[in-house]
């Protein structure tokens, strides 16, 4: 392992071998963003490829930054996390749409949704199946002083969900995601991306994308990035990053850190878990995977090719968090789902995969950890039922139905992990890995529903559907 000196020049060296590419089969986001303080000025060209098999004359986009505006009805931070999220007092952010065009023609647009969180664009023509249509969206962002996915703290500026994201179909209808305080309120399909990001030259940029070109302009630096077949893109900026690097097969793995007291150990966990998942599931298809420390209110957060870990994660929990976020590269990154309605799919698979990795790494049975998880689940359930909430153990439900973050964790993480572990015992080790490898192979770059997942498991072994339904429908006691 080699520690890379904190010079922006190193970023060009690290990524210089990666080329820019473009797919004509997927929708394409082309974003030009300029950062000034906590303001971001953006121009986005969006080439829509209609794969819905329906004629389309209007498009809808999620405006996630509007969850952080002052008058938001649905708060992005729970009461329990407010003090950590806003270390300098409550702060607000937002997205302002300045205009939408097709070529030189202005298009009508409207801000709609439950919480002014959806951009509706009326197209100037009907787009049929397999046709494409390009529009341009001009917008400005205000980034809040908030330790969240979209926000900044003393050490990092977290830039994710910072652009209008096309709303997808779910159960035959366009799905609008609300930004709830817990869970990951996202539902996206893979697309191609080209992003130009101009930032102060003092920043080192950790990115989910591959830089194609770097242009220094005095106190500003312009990075041009490209990535194909990903659900979204994100950037973490810091003036304090150190960088470690290791190559695994055809993938370069980077660890960006500023306070980790044992960074080599952290990179080792990232690398070893990455190797395990890539061997047991489908091979990781991207040329890089980046993990970085960040100012963040939760333990970690995943994006395709990038994961962040809260700088304040306890030392004894660090390996678990790193392995969990790395598992998300397969369960969410490659195999997606509607996290607002079926968040237990990617969280449960990531949690269970983490158990498999730790069991393999230590040689100790995972059953002891499962018993601990069951005890945590029972304690939370007892507490939430006492508060006249949490009586519903159903796993397939909207994020807005959860009364607290604890209740959400008990369902999406603990109950789901227990369910997949029980499925594994039912299948046996050989068929367990056949199930996981098959999921990652057959649903690579796709979104999976619970119905599809249970049917796939049933094909592996009859009776799997009944076992999973017992957990998902809330009928199986834990």
PyMOL commands that set and color helices and strands:
alter all, ss='L'
color gray80, all
select helices_A, chain A and resi 8-15+64-68+79-85+263-280+315-327+343-362+367-386+399-401+405-427+429-442+450-460+464-472
alter helices_A, ss='H'
color red, helices_A
select strands_A, chain A and resi 2-4+28-36+39-49+56-62+94-102+105-106+109-112+118-127+132-142+150-152+157-160+165-166+169-170+173-174+191-200+204-207+210-217+220-230+234-238+242-248+251-257+288-294+300-303+306-310+335-336+446-447
alter strands_A, ss='S'
color yellow, strands_A
deselect
rebuild
show_as cartoon
